[in-house]
Amino acid sequence: MFVAINNAGPQLAWLGFLVNVGAVVGLASVVLVLLLGQSRVFYAMSRDGLIPPLYCRIHPTFRTPWIARS
């Protein structure tokens, strides 16, 4: 899409910048959501016995899975 905007002409140069900013913000939000969900996926896998029981620990205060390190 960025190539198409660049070939459209110099009057749309601002749109290329806007597309780049949108792509960076979109990728950052996806990475954040994946990192937040990783501990829950590890928790479920640990309960099923697919990975060590270390990942099945629950935070004492918040009662959520909180260990997701390798």
N, C-alpha and C positions, 0 to 999 in steps of 0.2 A: 504494500500500500504506500509505503514511503517513496518508493521509486516512482509510482504513478503521480504522486503529489509533486515531486521534484520536476517531472517532465511536463507538468501542467503549465508551468510558467513562473516567472519571478513574483507575480502578484499573489501567489499562494504560498510563499515561503513561510509565512507565519503558521500556516496549517501544518506544515511538516514538523515544526517545533511542538505544536500542540499534540500531534500524534505521538511524538517521542515521549513527551511528558506522560501522556496517558498510558503508554506501554510500560514505562518504569513504575508508575503507581500501581498498575494492574498486576505486574509481576511481584512487586513487594507485598501486596495484599495476599496473593496466593501463597507465597512463601510463609507469611505469618500464620495463615490458617493451617497450613500443613504442619508447621512446628507446634501449634497448639493442639492439634489432633494426634500427634505422634505418641504422646504419653498414653492416651486412651487406647490406641491400637496396640501398643506394647502391653498394656494391662490385659486386654482381651486375649492376646496371644499367650501371655504368661498363665492365665487361668486355664487355657486349653492345653498347656504343657508343651507348647511349641518352642518357647524360650525359657531361660532360667526363672525361678520364682522371685528373683530380686525385683523384677519389674511389676510385681503384683502388690507392691506396698502402697498403702493409702496414707495421705497426709493427715496427721492427727487433728489439725484444726479445721481444714477445709473439706475433709472427707472426699478428696479427689485423687486419682492416680497422679503421682508427681515425679517418679524416677523414670527418666527416658534417656539414659546415657549408655554408651557402649564401652 
